[in-house]
Amino acid sequence: MFKFIFLFLFCVGVFSSDSPCICTTVPCPQDGANYILMGKNNANMTYIYKTLNTIPVIIEGYGYITPLSLHNGSDTTSCTREYARMLEDDGEDSCDAGHILANRLGGYGNEPLNIFPQNSTINQGIYNQFEGKIYDCMMNSTLGYLKWKFYYMTNENTQPYKVTYYAGFEESNCEDLYEEFPN
């Protein structure tokens, strides 16, 4: 009985019709810590969300990946692309549904928790290249620690204007990586 009540309350809270989240078959971001385990304990992330302009948006993320995480992510879906466009507030209607944790690093593209509105040129350019460096380091590491921070111009914005990304590695010849990206 307890399990049934817990599942009912969980589903009502996550899949509430009052949620501004477009995707209704998967967990949507909520204020505070959101946890996502991607690929059988190979990518364990905590994403911190804060409500800006009545919508929970990502402000920070951290967690770890293993070499088994690589190539265990998924592409975005029409739902997550629509979700990213809902958050886009630069008037362009041209953002990508950017993976917080990249697809090739094990990040799910079908989960709004792992998506943010990302400038398509940055996503497919310098951000992609940085993720490639992390991927290369993970080929010869036992564990990768990742951390992101997302910055917003005002409390009314729902699209970050800047993202910082840090990666550190265990048992690796790679040095820590850090980069700031405009968005």
ABEGO torsion letter per residue (X at the ends): XAAAAAAAAAAAAAABAABABABAABBBBBBEBBBBBBGGGABBBBBBBBBBGGBBBBABBBEBBBAAABGABBBBBAAAAAAAAAABAAGAGABBBBBABBAAAGBBAABAAABBBBBAAAAABAAAAAAAAAAAAAAABABBBBBBBBBBABAABABBABBBBBBBBBGBABBBBBBBBBX
